[in-house]
């Protein structure tokens, strides 16, 4: 059992595709999110993981919906529901940009 005040993280392997992403191909996943995965549901967890992977060290990213659908295997509609779940729990903040991809700011507990 983990203490909810512990701010350590699980390392998850990724292939960095951004210059500011960790160069060794790994990123950290917050234990607080892992501990609440049953409350979030699998779709919201996978969306958070993919956004976190894209975010690198800045906690913000802007992958397209098409790319997120391809990466997660989720439909656009399911992706939208996952976004709403993550936003309602204040784990992400989505900023819409006219004619461009959305910006996703991640709250890292």
Buried (B, 14 or more C-beta within 10 A) or exposed (E): EEEEEEEEBEEEEBEBEBEEBBEEEEBEBBBBBBBBEEEBEEBBBBBBBBBBBBBBEEBBBBBEEEBBBEBBEBEEEBBEBBBEBBEEBEBBEEEEEEEEBBBBBBEBB
